[in-house]
Amino acid sequence: EESGFAHLKKISGNFLTKSKTFKGICKWAFTVCDGNETGSINKTELYAGMLLVHLTCAKYAGPAACYPPKRAEVERLFDAADDDNSGSLDQEEFNSVMIILCSNITSRILTYYAILIIAVPYLASWALGFINWFGTDDAILKFDATFDQHAPAALRAVVDIVPDSLWATLPESIISLAFFFLVIPKLMDVIDDVSFKAAADAVVVKEEEKED
C-alpha cells in the first residue's frame, strides 16, 4: 500500500518538478550540501539545499520562487521522507522532498503574473475611481494651487523638474505597489498553507505507519 508521503509526492509533481532542469538543480544542490561526500544529508543540510534550489529557481521563475518554506515544515518532511529511519536522506529522498516543497512554485508563478498582468491594472483603476468619488481630485487641485502660491521657489523648481506625466501616473503606481506589497504576499501565504497542510497530513500518516 502506498504511503502518505509517496502519495503526496505523486500528486505534487508538475511540469516544473518533472523537468530535466529541475532535476539537475536538485542534483547540484545535493552535491553542494553533501560536503563530506557520504551520499546523505542531515536536516540542516536539507534546509540549506532547499534554499539553494529556491534561489536557483528564482533565476528562471522570478520573485514567485523567492518564498521558501519555514524550517519547521522542511524538517517535518525530512522525517516523512526518511523511510529507513537513518536520520539522513539520500539523493532520491532529497529529490522527493524538493518535489513537494517546490510544487507550489507553479501556482505562485501563475498567481503572480495573473495579478501583474490582469488584476493590478483593473484594480488600480477601480481604486482610483472609488477614491475620486469622494472628491479627491478637487482636493489635489486645491493642494496644488496652495503649493504654487506658498511653497519656496527652490522647492517649486525641484517639483517642476518632474515630468507632468509622472505626476499623472503617480496615484496608480502607488496603488499598484500597495497590491504588490500587501496582496501578493497574502496570496502566497494561502498557497503555502494549502501545500504545507498536505505535507503535514503526509507526516501524520507516516507516524501512524510507524506505530502500526
Beta strands, then each sheet from edge to edge (+ up, - down):
end
